[in-house]
Amino acid sequence: MSKKLAVKHQQTIVIIDKHIVNVGEQGSLILPEHAIVFDMTDKYISPGLIDSHVHHATDPDGFDNDRDSRKRLRTLLRGGVTSVRDMGGDTRALNSLARRAMLDQIQSPDIYYSVIIGGAEFFADPRTVSSAKGMESGNTPWMKAVDDDTDLDQVMLMAKGTGATGIKIYAKVPGHLMNKLSKAAKKYQLKVWSHAYVGPAKPSEAIAGGVETISHAPDLAAEIIDNYENWRRKNIDPNKEQEKRSNNADAYTALLTHMKLKETILDATLTVFEKRKNASKNNEKRYQHAKMLTRLSHEKGIKIAAGTDAFSDDEVQLYHELTLLVKDAGLTPFESLQAATIHGAEVIGIENEYGSIEKNKIANLVIYHENPSEDLSALNSIAHVIKNGQFIYRGADPRLPFIPAKKAAGTLWMSGQIGNLPGTMALAGETIDAQMHQTMKNIGYVLQEYNLTMADLTKCTLMLADINDWSKASDIYKSYFTTSLPTRSAFAASGLALNAKVEIECFAAF
């Protein structure tokens, strides 16, 4: 059970490497020697946001290829989303993205992903065919068809081998298999996630079977509406009497009471249904169910997690989800932030390290100019994002009289970079080592913006405040290249910005 969280004022947060090592009232803490101090007066800090339902690498050769996925993930991170739960895709691609995200080699939230479990009939779905490319859909470690004769130990061992955090029970699974799947997954420390409607299993059977998080609030109506798939997937109108009963809050009392007792978390995904509500009359009815059932769940004390089941190249859909949780489901702005922080961490099983601002947790933080716990429009007022204790580069700094880079004549002309922490006027440290590493990272961030890497650099010029630092600077510089080095010049210079020890100007080829 998560504890009740609250907003605290005038706090100091001490970060060493990637951990929060202390939190306390302003002036009450002894700061480490040589600490870099940031005055965040009039700022507000939340834990890094978590989107509990995303999809990347469904079709790694198509619409969500590596380049496009990295762009979308970069948008999320710069918008304060520091972790995501991916609910089904090609784990070969997801594992690569997750590894690079964990090592901060790409700008991305940390990625925790699922394997998909379903009945054999489900794996004719074209999406599963794309995700299983090169193998047979329903017979891969990350997309497995199951029935009464399946060796579930083997299924879970193979799932574990993909690097997955959990299983997602998707569709065409009978109720009597839910408990067996849950037990087998938990035996191998895999989280158990499921659609609310698995079909033929009903929501109550998923909950009774030990599913820890269920997705899609409107599908709780499958408890009331028989042959729910006809309405949900085939747009066939349900029985009128059942439809009428499905809009009666009292009809869900037993289901929601059981859900609360079992501590099942609801991944409501209002966004995906709200975006489709005008497509048909039945879609509009489904969104009415989504609003009602999320609200009822919240009133019952069931934990709500903020998942979107939607993506965008240049917008953070999670902001929309949090707004809908407030506007249409009755959560307060603070409660909606809990849905996107500590509750999301509990869904993934990382609540001991993430999801709140506490001593010994990982320093994933979002710093705002305004207070999102009172008004969610403040989500757009981000000043800084910190992931793994590092300030995240968020693009051009409007305070500076130049831009980071410009394309012309097949070349990326890059402004000089110094070792300042991104978005700040503070150097990463006092030593040439600290500043040199940060300078090279800053160059890498700009290159990522243009889908380039260090290998694309053609010429760099090093300007050193002290030419005696040349040897150390050169060694660090060379460590950032795994292929041939670009051409280079180096000279001593005085009066670098912020009294930096080094500035590096580079050019890259497209």
C-alpha positions in Angstrom: 0.0 0.0 0.0 1.3 3.5 -0.8 1.3 6.1 1.8 -0.7 9.3 1.6 1.4 11.9 -0.1 1.3 15.6 0.3 2.8 18.9 -1.0 5.7 20.2 1.1 7.0 23.7 1.0 10.5 25.2 1.2 12.3 21.9 0.8 15.9 21.2 -0.1 16.7 18.1 -2.2 20.3 16.7 -2.2 21.3 14.6 -5.2 24.5 12.6 -5.5 25.0 10.8 -8.8 21.5 9.5 -9.5 20.1 9.2 -6.0 18.2 11.5 -3.7 20.4 11.3 -0.6 18.4 13.7 1.5 15.3 15.8 1.6 14.5 18.3 4.3 13.4 21.8 5.2 15.3 24.6 3.7 18.4 25.4 5.8 18.2 22.2 7.8 20.6 20.1 5.7 24.4 20.0 5.5 25.3 20.1 1.8 28.2 18.1 0.4 31.5 19.9 -0.3 31.6 21.5 -3.8 27.8 21.0 -4.2 26.2 22.7 -7.1 23.3 24.7 -5.6 20.2 25.7 -7.6 17.9 28.2 -6.2 14.4 27.0 -7.1 12.5 29.7 -5.2 9.0 30.0 -6.6 9.4 26.7 -8.4 7.5 23.4 -7.9 8.9 19.9 -8.1 7.1 16.6 -8.7 8.4 13.1 -9.2 9.1 12.2 -12.8 5.8 11.4 -14.6 4.9 7.8 -15.7 2.7 6.9 -18.6 1.3 3.5 -17.7 0.1 2.5 -21.2 2.1 3.3 -24.4 2.9 1.3 -27.6 6.2 1.5 -29.4 7.7 -1.0 -31.8 4.4 -2.5 -32.8 5.7 -2.4 -36.4 9.5 -1.7 -36.1 9.8 -1.6 -39.9 6.9 0.8 -40.4 5.1 3.6 -38.6 7.0 3.2 -35.3 10.5 2.4 -36.6 13.5 3.2 -34.4 14.0 6.7 -35.6 10.3 7.7 -35.2 10.1 5.9 -31.8 13.1 7.8 -30.6 11.6 11.1 -31.6 8.4 10.3 -29.7 10.3 9.1 -26.7 12.4 12.2 -26.7 9.2 14.3 -26.7 8.0 12.4 -23.7 11.2 12.8 -21.7 11.4 16.5 -22.4 7.8 16.8 -21.2 8.7 15.2 -17.9 7.8 11.6 -18.6 10.7 9.6 -17.1 9.2 6.1 -17.3 6.7 4.3 -19.5 5.0 0.9 -19.5 4.9 -0.4 -23.0 1.9 -2.7 -23.4 2.9 -4.9 -26.4 5.2 -4.7 -29.3 8.3 -6.4 -30.8 10.5 -7.0 -27.8 13.5 -7.3 -30.0 13.2 -3.6 -30.8 11.8 -2.7 -27.3 14.8 -4.3 -25.6 17.2 -2.2 -27.7 15.3 1.0 -27.0 15.1 0.1 -23.3 18.8 -0.6 -23.0 19.7 2.7 -24.6 17.2 4.6 -22.5 18.5 2.9 -19.3 22.1 3.9 -20.2 21.0 7.4 -21.2 22.4 6.8 -24.7 19.2 8.2 -26.1 16.8 10.8 -24.7 14.0 8.6 -23.6 12.0 7.6 -20.5 13.0 4.3 -19.0 10.9 1.6 -20.8 9.3 -1.3 -19.0 7.5 -3.7 -21.4 5.2 -6.7 -21.6 4.9 -9.8 -23.5 1.4 -10.6 -24.9 -0.5 -13.7 -23.9 -3.7 -14.7 -25.7 -5.8 -17.4 -27.2 -4.6 -18.8 -30.6 -7.5 -17.0 -32.4 -6.2 -13.6 -31.3 -2.8 -13.9 -33.1 -4.4 -13.5 -36.5 -4.5 -9.8 -35.6 -2.4 -7.9 -38.2 -0.7 -5.9 -35.4 0.7 -9.1 -33.8 1.9 -10.3 -37.3 3.9 -7.1 -37.7 5.4 -7.5 -34.2 6.3 -11.1 -34.8 7.9 -10.5 -38.2 10.3 -13.3 -39.1 8.5 -15.7 -36.7 5.0 -17.1 -36.3 2.6 -14.8 -34.4 1.5 -16.6 -31.3 4.6 -18.7 -31.2 7.3 -16.3 -30.2 8.7 -15.6 -26.7 6.9 -12.2 -26.7 3.6 -13.2 -28.3 2.4 -16.5 -27.0 -0.8 -18.4 -27.6 -1.9 -20.4 -24.6 -4.5 -23.1 -23.8 -5.0 -25.8 -21.2 -2.1 -27.9 -22.5 0.5 -25.1 -22.6 3.6 -25.4 -20.4 3.2 -22.1 -18.6 6.6 -22.4 -16.8 8.2 -22.4 -20.2 6.1 -19.5 -21.4 7.2 -17.4 -18.4 10.8 -18.4 -18.7 10.8 -17.3 -22.4 9.0 -14.1 -21.4 11.6 -13.4 -18.8 14.3 -13.9 -21.4 13.0 -11.1 -23.5 13.7 -8.6 -20.7 10.0 -8.1 -20.1 8.7 -6.7 -16.8 5.3 -8.3 -17.0 2.8 -10.3 -19.0 -0.2 -8.7 -20.7 -3.2 -11.0 -21.0 -4.9 -9.6 -24.1 -7.7 -11.6 -25.6 -9.4 -15.0 -26.2 -8.4 -16.4 -22.8 -11.0 -18.4 -20.8 -11.6 -17.5 -17.2 -10.2 -20.7 -15.7 -6.8 -19.9 -17.2 -6.5 -16.5 -15.5 -5.4 -17.8 -12.1 -2.9 -20.2 -13.7 -1.3 -17.5 -15.7 -1.1 -15.2 -12.8 0.5 -17.8 -10.5 3.0 -18.8 -13.2 4.0 -15.2 -13.9 4.5 -14.3 -10.3 6.6 -17.4 -9.8 9.1 -15.8 -12.1 8.8 -12.3 -10.7 6.8 -11.1 -13.7 4.0 -8.5 -13.2 0.5 -9.6 -14.2 -1.3 -7.1 -16.4 -4.5 -7.6 -18.4 -7.2 -5.9 -20.4 -10.4 -5.5 -18.3 -12.1 -7.6 -20.9 -10.1 -10.5 -22.1 -13.0 -12.5 -23.5 -14.4 -15.0 -22.9 -13.0 -14.2 -19.4 -15.0 -11.3 -17.7 -13.4 -8.5 -15.7 -14.4 -10.3 -12.4 -12.5 -13.4 -13.5 -9.4 -11.4 -14.3 -9.6 -9.7 -10.9 -10.3 -13.0 -9.1 -7.5 -14.6 -11.0 -4.8 -12.3 -9.6 -4.3 -9.7 -12.3 -2.6 -6.7 -10.6 -3.5 -4.0 -13.1 -6.4 -4.0 -15.6 -6.5 -1.6 -18.6 -9.4 0.3 -20.2 -12.1 1.5 -17.9 -15.1 1.2 -20.3 -14.4 -2.5 -20.7 -15.5 -3.1 -17.1 -19.0 -2.9 -18.7 -18.2 -6.4 -20.1 -19.3 -7.6 -16.6 -22.8 -6.6 -17.6 -23.0 -6.9 -21.3 -23.0 -10.4 -22.7 -21.1 -11.0 -26.0 -19.3 -7.8 -25.3 -16.8 -8.3 -28.1 -19.7 -7.8 -30.6 -20.1 -4.3 -29.4 -16.5 -3.5 -28.6 -14.9 -4.9 -31.7 -17.6 -5.3 -34.3 -19.8 -2.3 -33.5 -22.9 -4.5 -33.1 -25.5 -2.9 -30.7 -25.8 -4.7 -27.4 -29.0 -6.0 -25.9 -31.0 -2.9 -25.0 -31.8 -4.1 -21.5 -28.2 -4.9 -20.8 -27.1 -1.6 -22.2 -29.5 0.2 -19.9 -28.2 -1.8 -16.9 -24.6 -1.0 -18.0 -25.2 2.6 -17.3 -26.5 2.0 -13.8 -23.8 2.6 -11.2 -25.3 0.2 -8.8 -24.7 -2.7 -11.2 -21.0 -2.5 -10.6 -21.0 -2.5 -6.8 -19.9 -6.1 -6.4 -17.2 -5.9 -9.1 -15.6 -2.7 -7.8 -15.8 -3.9 -4.2 -13.9 -7.0 -5.2 -11.4 -4.9 -7.2 -10.8 -2.8 -4.1 -10.4 -5.9 -1.9 -7.9 -7.4 -4.3 -6.0 -4.0 -4.6 -6.3 -4.2 -8.4 -5.1 -0.9 -10.1 -7.2 0.5 -12.9 -5.3 1.8 -16.0 -8.2 3.9 -17.2 -6.8 5.1 -20.6 -9.5 7.7 -21.0 -7.4 9.5 -23.7 -7.8 6.7 -26.4 -11.6 6.5 -25.9 -12.1 10.3 -25.7 -10.2 10.8 -29.0 -12.5 8.3 -30.7 -15.8 9.3 -29.2 -17.0 11.2 -32.2 -16.3 8.4 -34.6 -19.7 6.6 -34.0 -22.6 6.5 -31.7 -21.2 3.4 -30.0 -17.8 5.1 -29.5 -19.6 8.0 -27.8 -21.4 5.5 -25.5 -18.1 3.8 -24.7 -16.6 7.1 -23.5 -19.6 7.6 -21.3 -18.8 4.2 -19.8 -15.2 5.3 -19.5 -16.0 8.4 -17.5 -18.6 6.7 -15.3 -16.5 3.7 -14.4 -13.3 5.6 -13.8 -15.2 7.9 -11.5 -16.9 5.0 -9.7 -13.6 3.3 -9.3 -12.0 6.4 -7.8 -14.9 6.9 -5.4 -14.5 3.3 -4.3 -10.9 4.0 -3.4 -9.4 1.9 -6.2 -6.1 3.3 -7.4 -6.1 4.9 -10.8 -3.0 4.8 -13.0 -2.5 7.3 -15.8 -2.1 5.5 -19.1 -2.8 7.0 -22.5 -2.7 4.2 -25.1 -1.8 7.0 -27.5 1.3 8.7 -28.9 2.3 11.8 -30.7 5.5 13.0 -32.3 5.4 16.4 -30.6 2.8 16.4 -27.8 2.8 14.7 -24.4 -0.5 12.8 -24.4 -0.2 12.2 -20.7 -1.1 15.8 -20.0 -4.4 15.1 -21.7 -5.0 12.0 -19.7 -4.5 13.8 -16.4 -6.8 16.6 -17.5 -9.5 14.0 -18.4 -9.1 12.3 -15.0 -9.9 15.6 -13.4 -12.6 16.9 -15.8 -14.4 13.7 -16.5 -13.6 11.3 -13.6 -13.6 13.6 -10.6 -10.0 13.4 -9.4 -8.3 16.5 -8.0 -5.2 17.7 -9.8 -3.1 16.4 -7.0 -4.8 13.0 -7.2 -4.2 12.9 -11.0 -0.5 13.6 -10.4 -0.5 10.6 -8.0 -2.0 8.5 -10.9 1.0 9.6 -13.0 3.7 9.1 -10.4 3.4 6.7 -7.4 0.5 4.7 -8.8 2.3 4.3 -12.1 5.4 3.1 -10.2 3.3 0.6 -8.3 1.8 -0.7 -11.6 5.4 -1.4 -12.9 6.7 -2.6 -9.6 9.3 0.1 -9.2 7.7 2.0 -6.3 10.7 1.4 -4.0 12.9 3.5 -6.3 10.6 5.8 -8.2 7.3 7.6 -8.0 7.9 10.0 -5.0 10.5 12.4 -3.8 12.1 10.6 -0.9 15.6 9.7 0.4 17.3 6.9 -1.4 15.0 7.0 -4.4 16.2 7.7 -8.0 16.3 11.4 -8.8 13.7 11.5 -11.6 12.1 14.9 -11.1 10.2 17.6 -13.0 10.5 21.3 -12.0 7.7 23.7 -12.9 7.3 27.4 -12.9 3.7 27.0 -11.7 2.0 24.5 -9.4 0.4 21.5 -11.3 -1.1 20.1 -8.1 -3.5 23.0 -8.1 -4.0 23.5 -11.8 -2.9 21.0 -14.5 -2.3 23.7 -17.0 1.0 24.2 -15.1 2.2 20.9 -16.7 3.1 23.1 -19.6 5.3 25.4 -17.4 8.3 23.0 -17.2 11.6 24.7 -16.2 13.7 21.5 -16.0 13.5 17.8 -16.2 15.9 15.6 -14.3 16.4 11.9 -15.0 18.9 9.7 -13.1 20.1 12.8 -11.4 21.0 14.5 -14.7 19.5 17.7 -16.2 17.8 16.8 -19.5 18.5 18.9 -22.6 15.2 20.3 -23.8 16.2 22.1 -26.9 17.3 25.7 -27.6 17.5 28.0 -24.6 15.6 31.1 -25.4 17.8 33.2 -23.1 20.8 32.7 -25.4 21.5 34.9 -28.4 22.1 31.9 -30.7 20.7 28.5 -31.6 22.4 25.2 -30.9 22.7 24.2 -34.6 21.6 25.0 -38.1 21.5 22.9 -41.3 23.0 24.3 -44.5 24.7 22.8 -47.6 24.7 19.2 -46.2 26.4 20.3 -43.0 25.1 20.8 -39.4 26.8 23.9 -38.1 26.9 23.7 -34.4 27.3 26.5 -31.8 30.1 26.0 -29.3 29.2 24.0 -26.3 30.6 24.4 -22.8 30.1 22.1 -19.8 27.0 23.7 -18.3 24.1 21.5 -17.1 21.4 21.7 -19.8 19.0 24.5 -19.4 21.1 26.1 -16.6 23.9 28.6 -16.3 25.8 26.3 -13.9 28.8 24.3 -14.9 28.8 20.6 -14.2 31.8 21.0 -11.9 35.0 22.8 -11.2 37.4 20.3 -12.9 38.3 19.9 -16.5 37.1 16.3 -16.2 33.6 17.2 -15.2 33.3 20.0 -17.7 34.8 18.1 -20.5 32.4 15.1 -20.0 29.4 17.5 -19.8 30.5 19.4 -22.9 30.7 16.2 -24.9 27.3 15.1 -23.6 25.8 18.5 -24.7 27.2 18.0 -28.2 25.6 14.6 -28.3 22.2 16.0 -27.2 22.2 18.4 -30.1 23.2 15.7 -32.6 20.3 13.5 -31.4 18.0 16.4 -32.3 19.0 15.8 -35.9 19.2 12.0 -35.7 22.9 12.1 -35.8 25.7 10.7 -33.7 29.3 11.4 -32.8 30.2 9.3 -35.8 28.7 12.0 -38.0 31.1 14.8 -36.7 33.5 16.0 -39.4 35.5 18.7 -37.5 35.8 19.9 -33.9 37.7 22.8 -32.4 38.7 22.7 -28.7 39.2 26.0 -26.9 40.9 25.6 -23.5 41.2 28.2 -20.8 44.4 26.5 -19.7 46.4 24.7 -22.4 47.9 22.5 -19.6 44.5 20.7 -19.5 45.0 19.6 -23.1 46.1 16.0 -22.3 43.1 15.3 -20.0 40.7 17.0 -22.3 42.0 15.0 -25.3 41.7 11.7 -23.5 38.1 12.4 -22.5 37.2 13.7 -26.0 38.5 10.6 -27.7 36.5 8.3 -25.3 33.3 9.5 -27.0 34.2 8.1 -30.4 33.9 4.4 -31.3 34.8 4.9 -35.0 37.2 7.1 -36.7 37.9 10.5 -35.2 36.8 13.8 -36.8 39.4 16.4 -37.8 40.3 18.7 -34.9 42.0 21.9 -33.8 42.8 23.0 -30.3 44.1 26.2 -28.8 44.2 28.2 -25.6 41.6 30.9 -25.1 40.7 33.3 -22.3 37.4 34.6 -21.1 35.1 31.6 -22.0 31.5 31.9 -21.1 30.7 31.3 -17.4 34.5 31.1 -16.9 34.4 27.6 -18.4 37.5 25.6 -18.7 36.6 24.3 -22.2 34.4 25.1 -25.2 34.0 22.8 -28.2 32.6 23.8 -31.6 31.8 21.1 -34.1 30.4 20.5 -37.6 28.6 17.3 -38.7 27.7 15.9 -42.1 24.2 14.7 -43.1 
